[in-house]
Amino acid sequence: MTEKNGKNDGTERYEVVVVGGGAAGLSAALVLGRARRRTLVVDAGEPRNAPAAHMHGFLSRDGMPPADFLAVGREEIARYGVTLVRDRAVDAVRDADGEFEVTLAEGRAVHARRLVVATGLRDELPALPGVAERFGRDVLHCPYCHGWEVRDRAFGVLASTPMSVHQALMVSQWSKDVTLFLHTVAEEELTDEDLRRLAAAGVAVVPGEVAGLVVDDDRLTGVRLADGTVHDRSVLFVAPRAVPNVGLFERLGATLHETPFGTYPEIDERGLTSVPGLWAAGNASGFAEQVVNAASRGYRAGAAINGELLMTDLDAALGM
């Protein structure tokens, strides 16, 4: 508890509250802790990459289990006095002073001079039997994350939008045996350019709706069409629908913009939203923020916030 305007109101007060304990949130908290800022991380414990056994593409951490990565991050921020609580931020308001009151699910209220929202997104998977159970194993969505591990196997790509053509072309970099299952995409939706590129990449195109997966001995062995036809495949790439967790941005009145991959807050190059003092980092700010990019976004936001607070306090001391 601290005082504000000479009154002790029982609210826990921090210079910065970070909502979200993934790569972006922990990275921001690490920078702020090292800058001697009183910082709280509110972590609901629901990382986007939880289904994956390992993460890849993060220099010096390639192949590390995501849970281990987060555990190390929590240990690191604790060294610098950052507090982490297992809870969920359910509401936030901006007060007359331009600061924030954040309400947690367990009933606590915390005050922050600056607020970082790094709540990520959730992947809404195609409603196909077996997909959710095997997601992160042999049902995948990102070739940069897992392509090397499944290289040269028989790939399938489940088309759910015309953009699935792009996914099929991309994964052909990791295997020369790729089949695009049109599923909910009609053949006439493919352009001549699409067909030429697919042919050049050696991607087979199979029309018809997919009914389910064939699994044998806990591994994917095929894709079954609605007509009963089975195509032998050992890996299936899908395109989840991104559902960003933007509830706090909406409550605080941040400007949002629509993208083909969901609705996100408008931010500047540092992560500042249209609401002064409110910052976004990681997958809360964009779809393609893999772990290494999310950590970078968090670092950038943390450094910018520290500089902003420093100048604010110096100007206040000088009466400016």
N, C-alpha and C positions, 0 to 999 in steps of 0.2 A: 504494500500500500504506500502511496505517496500523496502529497498534497497538491492541489491546484487552486490558485487564487486564494491561498491561505486556508483552504478547507480540506479536511480529510474525509473523503466520501466512500472509502472502502474499496474503490476500484483499483485493480492492479495496473500500474502504469509503466509503459515501455517507450523507448524512443522509436523502436520499429517492431511491428508484429508481422511475421511472415506466415501466411496461411498456405500450408502445403509443405510436406517434408520429403519431397523427391529431390532429384538432382538440382533443379533450379532453386527450390527453397533453401536447401542445405547450403548450396554455394553462396547464395545471397547472405545467409546467416553467418557463414564462415568469414566473409569479408567484413561484415558489420561487427562481428565479435572481435576480430583482430583490430578493428578501428575503435574498440572500447565503447561500442554502443550497446546500451541495455536492450537486448533483443529477445523476443519470444517466438518460437516456432510452434504452430498448431498443426499437428499431423494426424489426419484421419486414418493413416495406415492403409491406403488403397492405391498403391503405385500401378501405373498403366502397364508396366512390363512384368508384372508379377507372374503371368503364365510362362514366361521364358525362363529356361534353366540357366542361360548365360546371356550376357550382353556383349556386343562387339562394336568395333570401330572407335573405341575410346582409348587413345594412346596411353600405354602403360597399364591399362585395366582390361584389355581385350580378353574375352573369355571368362570374366569374373561373374559369378552369380549376382543378379541384381540385389538380392537380400543382403549379401555380404558387402556390396558397395554402399548401400544405405547404412548398414551398421557401422562401417568405418567412418562415414560422414557424420553420423551422430556423435561418435566418440571425438571426432575432431572439433566440432562446434562446442562440445562441452568443455574442452580445454580453455576456451576463451570466454567462459561464463555465460554462454547462450543457454537459455532455458527451453526445453522441448516438452510439450504436453501432448498426450494422446487424446485428442478430442476433435470436434468438428465445429468450424465456424458457421453458424446458422444465420447470422444477420450482422449487418454493419451499418452505421450511420456516420455522417460527417457533421461535426458540431460547428457552432458559430465561430470557433477559433480556427477552423480548417483542419481539425484533427479528428481522430476516428475512435468510435466506441464499437468494439467487436463483441458480439454475444456468442458464447460457446454452447454446445448442445447440453453439457452437464450443468448449465446455469450460471457459469462464471461470466463476468463482464471484464474485458481488458481494454485499456486505453492505449492508443498509439499515436505518436506524432506523424509517423508515416506508415503506410500499409502496403505490403507486397502480397499479391495474390498469385500463387503458383499452384493452383488446384488441378491443373492438367485437364485431361479429357478421358472419356471412356469410349471404348470401341464397341459399337453395336454390330454384332456379327450377322451374316446372312442366316435366315431362319431355315437352316438345313440340318437334318439329323446328323449328329456326329461332329459338326464343325466346332462348336463350343468346347466339347470335351477334348479335342485334339489341337486346339489353338495354342500356338507356341511350341508345338512338337513337330508334327508333319503337316499341319495346316498353318500357313504362314501368311504374312502380308508384306514384309519389307525384305527385299533381296539384299540390301546393304547390311541389315541386321543378321540375317541367317543364310544368305545365299551360298557362302563358302562352305558351310557345314553340310549342305545338301547338294553340292555341285555334282553335275553329271548324272543325276537321277532322272527318273521319268516325271516331269512336271505336268501338272494341270493348272489351269487358271480359270477360275469361276467368274464369268462375266456378269456383272450386275448393272453396269452402265457402259456407254460407249468408250469411256476412259479406260476400261479394262483392257482395251487393245494396247494402250501404252504400257500397262503392267506386263502383259504377255511379251511385248517387245523387250522390255527391260530384263525380265528374268531369263531371256534367251542368251544373255551374257554368261549365265552360270550353267546352262545345260542346252544341248542341241536337240533334246527330245522334249518338246513343249507342245501341249495341246490346249487350245483355247476353247472352253465349253461355253457356248453362247448363253445358255441358261435363260435369263430373262431379257436378253438383247436379241432383237429380231435381225435376221441376216441383212435386211435392207437398210438397217441403221449403220452398217459398215460402209465407209466410203471407198472409192476406188483406190485412193491413197492408202487407206488402212490395209486393204487386201494386198496391194503390191508390197507394202512393208512387211506384212506377216509372211508372205511367200518368200521374200528375200531373207528373212530371219529363219526360215524353215519351220515356222509355227503352223501346226495343223489346226484347222477350224472345224469344230463339231457343233452343228445346230441341235436344238432340242433342250428341254428343261432337265436339269439334274435333280434326281429324286433323293439321293443320299450317297454315303460313302461306304466302301467295302473295307472292313478292318479284319485282319487275321493276325492272331498272336500279338495283339496290342500294337499293331503297326498298320498304317494305311497301305492298302494294296490295289485299290481301284476306285473309280467313280461310276456310279450307276445312274443311268438316264431313266426318265419316266417310262420309256418304252421297254425297259428291262435290260437294255444293252449295257454291258460293263466294259469300261476301258481301263486297262491296267495302268495305274499311276501310283507313285510312292510319295509324292509331295503335291499338295494343293495350295495354290496361292489364292487368297480371297481379298476383297477390298471392303474392310469394315466401314460403316458410316461413323464418322467422327462426331461425338457429342461433347463439345467443350463444356466444362463446368464454369459457367459464366454468371451464376446466380448472384454472387457478391458484386460483380460489376454492374449488373442490372439494378440492384438495390441502391447502389451509390450513384446511379445516373451516368455511368460512363457511356460514351458513344461507341456503339458496336457496328461492325460491318459484316456483310454476308460474303462468304467465299464458297467455292465448290466443295470445300472440306469443313464447312461449319461456320458458325458465327463467333467472331472474336472481337476483342476491344481494339479500337484504334490506338496505336502507340507510336511514340517517336523512337529514334534509333537506340535510346537507352532503356526503353520499356515503360516510360511515363504515359499514362492514359490521359484522356481529356479532363479528368478530375484531378486537380492539384493534390499532390501527396499520395496518389494511388498509382501503384506500379504493377505491371504484369510481367511474368517470366515463365519460361518453359512452355508446355503444351497449352497452358491457359492463354498464351499469346499467339499461337500458331500451330498448324498441324504437323509440320516437318521438323519439330524440335527433338531429334534423337537425344540420347543422354548427354553426349558431349556438347551438343548445341544448347541444351537446356541449362547445363552447368555454366556455360559461357554467358548465357542471358542472365542467369542469377548473379554471376560475378559482376557483370556490367551494371545491373540495377543496384547492387549493394554499394559499389564504389560511387555511383552517382548520388545515391541517397546520402551517404556520409558527407560528400562534398556540399550538398545542398543544405544539410543541417548545420554544418560548420559555418557556412556563409550567413545563414539565417540568424544564428546565435551571435556572430560577430557584429552583424548589422544592428541587431537588437541592443547589444551592449553599447554601441556607438550612438544609439538613438536614431538610426537611419530608417 
